[in-house]
Amino acid sequence: MSSLLLAAGCATTQPTPGPEDDTALYLSRFDRIWEVTLSVLEEDAIKVKSMDKGKGVIITSFVNYSVGHGAHHAIDEIAERPLVRLAIFTQVSYRLTISITPVSEMSTMVRVIATIEAYDSNMTKTWHQCPTKNVLEYRLQEKIRSRI
C-alpha cells in the first residue's frame, strides 16, 4: 500500500493550461524578450505577418495545425469544438497575437492570444472560430521561458 502511494506521489504531470496562462512575467529586459520571441517563432516555422516593436506587438500568419480527416479530432487538443450540427472539420488553423510590455527595467510581461479556426467541409462550408484551451499560448510561453 505504501509503495503505491509513493509511486503516485512521484508521478509528474504536465500542468493543465488555464485562462491565466496566456500572460507571463519574465525577469528580463524587453529587448531580450522581443528577440527570444522572434527566435522561437522562427524555430517553430511560424511566419510573422506584422510586428511593431514600438507597440510591442507581433501578429503571426495563420498556421495549419491539422489538415485532412484527422483535423476533426485534432481540434480537441487545442480548442473547444464549435457548436455546428453535423460538421466535419477538415482543417484547423491558428494565428497568434503576442503583446510584449516592459514592466520595469528588468522585467517584461508577455501575453499570447491564439485565434483558432476550424473549417467545416460538410454543412456550412465555412470557417468557425473556436474557443482556445490555452494550449498554444502555454507552449509558446514555456519556450520563451526556456530561452531566458
Salt bridges, closest charged atoms under 4 A:
ASP22 OD2 - ARG111 NE 3.22
ASP31 OD1 - LYS53 NZ 3.21
GLU43 OE1 - ARG147 NH2 2.17
ASP44 OD2 - LYS143 NZ 2.70
ASP76 OD2 - ARG81 NH2 2.67
GLU105 OE2 - ARG29 NH1 2.41
GLU142 OE2 - ARG145 NE 3.16
